[in-house]
């Protein structure tokens, strides 16, 4: 059992500058692991003794959720909650300190410069070192088997060590009977079935140790075999944890890349190469808002199929983020006789697995890795415009007018819209009319006959509506400046 406390963890270099916001009397809680809060309902995914890290992104819409979480996390035996708040919260809920102090549950505040990657690596290194330092008190061969697993010697070396101790053939296989390690001993005289011993990790069967020989292993031999099963399980658990850690570090790095302050270019390039990514070419960030939560595996499969293997994608629950090379976002290609929009192809692919509406926004092109945060911010702004204007796909580069309008104070927008088309809006609301849409189609094509065709109405009906619009607004629809004013007012009405 680890004996590392929260107080000792706070002395690590990766947590330099971290301070205790509340619950200081709980600083001697034991830390046995580390986790990251990526979803608001984190309670079901944490384990006793974990240090929980968060940027508070999952609760940014309702910061009081942090106050509600503390009693639940404390009851589940977590070691502490460490928050890097300034990125998504301007201030922490005042009651957070009160609840933390009452429960003696440490709530820590980390500086904005803190890297989750470094914290996870530092905490796990200390915990594993402490665990490996516990005395075993067993015979030399048992110590050697455990030492092999702790030193990362692998299943092949565990099998050879056990085979040498038993003087029997030993194989370590997975649940599909694939050989993962083999050790040679004295050959069995009859070639009969081997003796089987299960390898379990956290109660789940992960493989078997197969021991040859005609005679049943003795009690002493069984003890060694059980120790080898434990050592093999430890190795497999480390491998599983390594895969999970790599996934989390990957996700955390990508989040910091697109959501955080500009990172050092050299750091980004070095870390990217470790994950096998190349950001030397221009990329863009795409955001998708889905009707239901999607798993990383789901979105990765459809994104690779639609946008190529070099696209990086991950899920934020109902939101999906993708970093895509510019080369994969060419809208000039022709597919099936129509102009291709790769963002719309991605949207349709997500609709298939989300089984509901999906809205996609494409951020501006980032010429260098450090600009991906700007691309993400542009995609976020574009997504907000798309949802307000009921569009399914938007590109940041196409939204210059909408972005300009959003920079205008809301009161000014409201007054402009009311002055220009207020009578039409009120007429449509009172009479169930369609004058606003009629005017938008007419201004869009500049031709009454074509607008009538698009609205599926008779040309005489169109002329009557145009006359009614001119009468209500007093506008001269032949004046270019007036047409521009009306077009802007219609667009403002959608954007706001």
N, C-alpha and C positions, 0 to 999 in steps of 0.2 A: 504494500500500500504506500502510495506517495506521501511524503511529509512536507511538501512545498506549500507555503501559505500565500494568501493574497498579498500580505505585507511584503514577502520576499519577492514575489513576482513584480511588484511595483518598482523594485530596484533595477530591473533589467533595462539595458540601454534603449531597447525598442519602445519602452514606455516612459522615457525621460520627459519630464514636464507634466505627467499625469498627477492629478490631485483627487482627494476624497471629497465628494460632494456631500455624502451622507452615509450613515451606517458604519462609522469608523470602529465601533466596538466589535464588528465582525471581521476585522482584517486578518484574524488568525484562522479563518476558514481554509480548509485544504483545497488545493487546485489539482485536479487529475486530468484536465483536458481543456480544450478551447473550442468555441463554436462562434458562429456569426449569425446575427439576426437579419435574415433576408426577406422574411414574411411577417405580417403583423401577428399571426397566430403561432408564435414560435414555441409556445409551451409544450406542444406535442413532439417537438424535435430536439429537446435538450435532455441532458443526462446529469445526474448528481456529480458535483465537483467541478463542473465546467465553468470557465470564465467566458461570459457571453459578450461579444463585441458588436457594436452597432453604430451606424451613422444616423440612426433615427429616420432613415428614408421611408421604411414601411409605415411609420406612424406620423408622417409629416402633415397629413390632413387632419389628424386628431392627436396632438401631443399628449393629451391627458391619458392616452392609452398606456404611456410609460408608467404612470402612477398605478394603473390597474394591473400592470404586469408584475410589479415588484413583489406583492404578496404571493402570487402564483409561483414566481421563480424561486422565492425563498422557501416556499413549502416543498418544492421539488429538489431542494438541496443544492442549488447552484452556488458556486463560490462567490461570484460578484457579477455586476453588470458594468461594462465600460463603454462610455458613449463618446463619440466624436460629433458634437452637436451642431457646430456652427455652419456646416454645409447646407443643412436642410431646415434647421430650426433657429430662429433668431434668439429664443430663450427657452430654457427648460421650465416645465410646470413647477410653480412654487411648492406644491404639496409633495413633490418627489422627495425632497429632503426630509420632510416630516415622516413620511411612510418608511423611508430607508432607516432612519434613526430608531423608529419604534420597533422595527423588525431586526435591528442589528445586521442589516443586509448591505454590504458595501456597494455604493454606486460611485463609480469613478468617472472623471471627465478627462479625456485625452486631448492633447493639442491637435489642431487641424492638420499639422504636418505629419501626424502619426500614420505609418503605413501598416495596414492590417497584415499584409504579407509578412513583414518583419516581426510583428507581435506573435503571429501564429507560429512561425519558425522558432522564435526564441523560447516561447512557453513550452512547446512540445519538446525541444531539446533538453530543457531543464527537467521536465517531468519524466522523460524516458531515461535520462541519466540517473535520476533519483531511483526510479524503478529498478534499473539494472544494477544499482549499487546495493540492493537488499541482499543479505547473506542467504544462501540457499541451504546450507547445513546438510547436504546430501553427499553421497560418494562421488569420487572424481569423475566417473563416466557420466553421471547425471549432470554434474556441473559443466562437463564438456558439451553435452547435448544442448543445455540451456545457453551456454556461451556461444555455440554455433549460431543459434537463432538470433541472439542479441547482436552478434557481430555481423549479421546479414550473410552468413555463409551459404544459406540456401538449402532447399530440400535435398539436393544431390549429396551435399556433405553430411546432412543429418542421416540419410540412408546409409552412407558409407561408414559413418561412426557407429551406428547401431549394428550393422552387419559385422563389423570387426569385433564388437563386444560380444555378440551372440554366436559368431562363427556360423551364421546362416545367411541365405540369400534374403535380401530385403528390397521391397519396392514400395514407393509412395505414389499413390494414384489419386486422381480426382474422382468425382462422382460418375464421370463418364468412362472410367477405367483408363484414362490417358496417363501414362507413366510420367511423373514429375521428378522422380529421383530414384536411383538404383544403387545398391551396394551388394558386392559379391562375397559370399562366405562358402562354407562347405556345401557341396551339391547334395540335394535330397536324393535318397536312394530309390524312391518309388515315383518321384515326379508327381505326387498327389497335390490336392488343393492346398493352397497356403492358408495359414492362420490369419484371420482378419481382425483389425482393431480400428475403430472409428476415430477420425480427426474432427473435432467440433470447435467452432468459433462462436462464442456468444450464444450457445445453445443450438446452433445450426450446423448440420453435418456438412463438412467441406471436402472430405476425402477419406482415404483408408491407408493404413500401414499394413502391407502384406508380408508375412514372415514365413519363409520356407522351412522345411524339415518335417520328418515323419513323426517325431515325438512332440507332444504338446509342450509349449514353453513352460518352464518352471515358474514358481512364484517370483523368484528373484529376476528372472528374465522378463516376466510380465511387467514388473516394476520399471525396468529399463524401457520396455516398449511403450508403456504409458507415458513415461517421461519424453520419449521421442515423439509421441502423439501430441503432447503439450508443446514441445519445441516446434513441431511442424505447424500446429495451430497458431503459435505465436508468430511464426514467419508469415503465414497466410494472412493473419490479422494485420501485420505490419504492411504487407503488400496492398491489402484492401484500403487501409488507412492512407497509404501513400497515394493511391489512385484518387481517393476522395479529397485528400489534401491538395493534390495537383489540380483537381477540378475547382476547388474553392479558391485556390490561389489564382488560377486562370481567371475565374469570374471576378475576383476582387481587383486584379490588375486591370481588367477591361473596364470595370466600373470607375476606378480611379482615373483611367485614361480618358473616359468620355464625360465624367461628371465632376471631376475635381479641378483644382487649379492647374495651370500649365505645369507639366512635369519636365524635369531636365531631359533634354533630347538624348543625351548619351545614355542615361538610365533607361529611357524608353526603348532605345534600340537594343541595348544589351539584354534587357528582360524579354523583349519580343523574340530575340534570337533563341533564348532558352526554351520558349514555348514553340519554336519553329514558325514564327510569323514574320512576314516581311512587310513593313510599312514604308518602304522607300518610295513606292508608287503612290499617287493620289488615291484617297479613299473618301467615302461619305458615310455618315451615320443614318440609318433608317430606323424609325420607330413605328410600331404597330400597336394599336389598341384593340383588344379582342373582347368578345362577350363573355369569355370564361378563361380560367387559368390554364396555361399550357406548360408542359414539362420541357426541360432542356432537350431531351432526346427527341421529342416530337418536332420541335421547331428546327433542330439541327438537320433532321432528315429532309424536310421539305425545302429548307433554305439551300442546302447543298444541291439538291435536284434543280432548283429554279435559278439560283444566283451563282452557282459554282462552288467548288471545294475550297476556294480561298476566302469565302465569306465567313466571318466569325459572328456567331449568334448566341444569345442566351435569353432566358425568360426572367421577367420580374413579376411573375404571376399572370395578371391579365395584360401586361405590357411586354412586348418583345423588342429587343434591341439587336441590330445587326450592323457590323462594320463591313462595308462592301467595297472592293476595288472599283475605281471609276470605270475601268474597262468593261465591267459587268453591268454598267448602268447606261449603256448606249441606247438612246431612244430613237436613233435614226434607222435601225434595222427594220426589215419587213418580215413579218411572220404570218403565214397563212393569208397573205394578201392584204394585211392591214399593218399600220405603223405600230411597232412594238413598244410597250411600256413595261420594262422589267419590274418596276415597283408594283404595277397592277397585277402582273403575273404572280408576284410574291403574295400579294393580298389574296388573290383567288386560291392559292395553295394553302394559306393559313385558314381561309374560310372552310376548306374541306375538313380540317382537323378540329377547328374551333366550333363548327356547326352553328355559326351565328355571324353577325356582322363584324367586319374588321375594317379599321381605318388606318391608312399608311401615310406617313410623311417622310420625305427625303430631305436631309439637311444639306447645307452647302458643301462643296468639295473641299476637303482638307488636303493641302499640298504637302504637309509634313505632319508627323505624329502629334506634335504639340497642338495642332489646330483641330484635332478631333473633338475636343471639348466645345469649340465654337460650332462645329458641325452638329453636335448633339444638342446644343442650345437652340440652334436654328431649326432642327427637326422638332424639338419640343414646341417652339413657337408655331411652327407650321401645323403641327398636329392639333393645337388648340384652335387654329383658324379653320382647319378642315372639319372639326367637330361642330364648330359654331355655324359653319356655312353648309353643313350636311353634305360634305364631299367625301368620297371614298379614298381618293389618292391625291396628294398634293406634293409639289416640288417647291422647295424654298425659293429657287431661282425664278419661279413663276408668280410669286406672291408679293412683288414689290409694292403694288398698290395697297394690298391688304395690310402689309406691315407698316406702311406709311399711315394708314388710317388708325391702326392700333396705337400709334404714338400720340394721337390727338386725345385730349381729355374727354371722358365719357359725356360730360354735360354739353361740350361743344358738338360732339357727334349727334347727340339727341336733338339738339336745336336745329342743326343743319338738315337732318332727315325730316324733321317735322315741317320746317319751312318749305322744303322742296317737294315732298310727296306725302305729307301728313294727311291731306284730304283724301288721297287715294287709299292710304292704309285704313283710315276710318270708314270709308265707303265699303271697302272689302269686308271689314269686320262686321258692319251693320247689315249689309245686304247679301253676304256670302258671295261677293263678286270676285273677279280675277283680274282687276285692272292693273295691279302691280306686276303680275307675271306678263300680262299683255304688253305693258310698256317695256319691260326688260327684253322680251323677244323682239319687239319692234326696233328698239335701239341697238340690239345686238346684230341684226341683219340689215337694218336701214331700209327695209323694203316691206310694205304692208302685205303684199301678196305672199311673199315667202314666210313672213311671220304668221299669217293666217294658216298657211299649210302646216307649219310646225305645231300650231295650237289646235289643229284639226277643227277649225271653224270656217264658216263661209266668209268670203272677202267682204261682203256687205256688213257682216257682224263685226269684222275687224275695223272697218271704217267708222262704224257707230261707236265702238269702244274708244278709238283714238280721239274722236270728237268729244266724247264724254271726259276723257283724260285732260284734254286741252281746256275744257270748260271748268273742271274742278280745280285745276292748278293754275290756270291763266297763263300757261307756258306756251311759247312759240316753238313747236317741235321741229321747225325748219332751221332754227338758229343753232349753230354748232356749239356755242358756249352753253346754251340752255340744255342741249342734249348731253353735254359733258356733266353738267351739274346733276341732272336727273340720273345719269348712269352711276355717278359717285354716290348719290343718296341711296340708290337701290343696293349698291355693294355694301355701304356702311350698315344698312339695315340687316344684312345677312351676317356681317362680321361681328357686330355688337351682340 
